[in-house]
Amino acid sequence: MHPSNAKSSTRDDLNHLGGYKGLLVASPSDASVDEMIPGDLKTAEAFGANVAEVTKAVKGL
């Protein structure tokens, strides 16, 4: 998962904050769950898929 590190990137892009050691998302403190940034949700899904893939590899599945 590469960061969207370009001038043309938006908050809706995958991994907009460019995290490398873990999941990074940013939402206003007064925002509801329904107001979460779509790009952050996509990033969380991709991060979870990576964790699952590494876990399977480590366990030899």
Buried (B, 14 or more C-beta within 10 A) or exposed (E): BEBBEEEEBEEEBBBBBEBEEEBBBEEEEEEEEEEBBEBBEBBBEBBEEEEEEEEEEEEEE
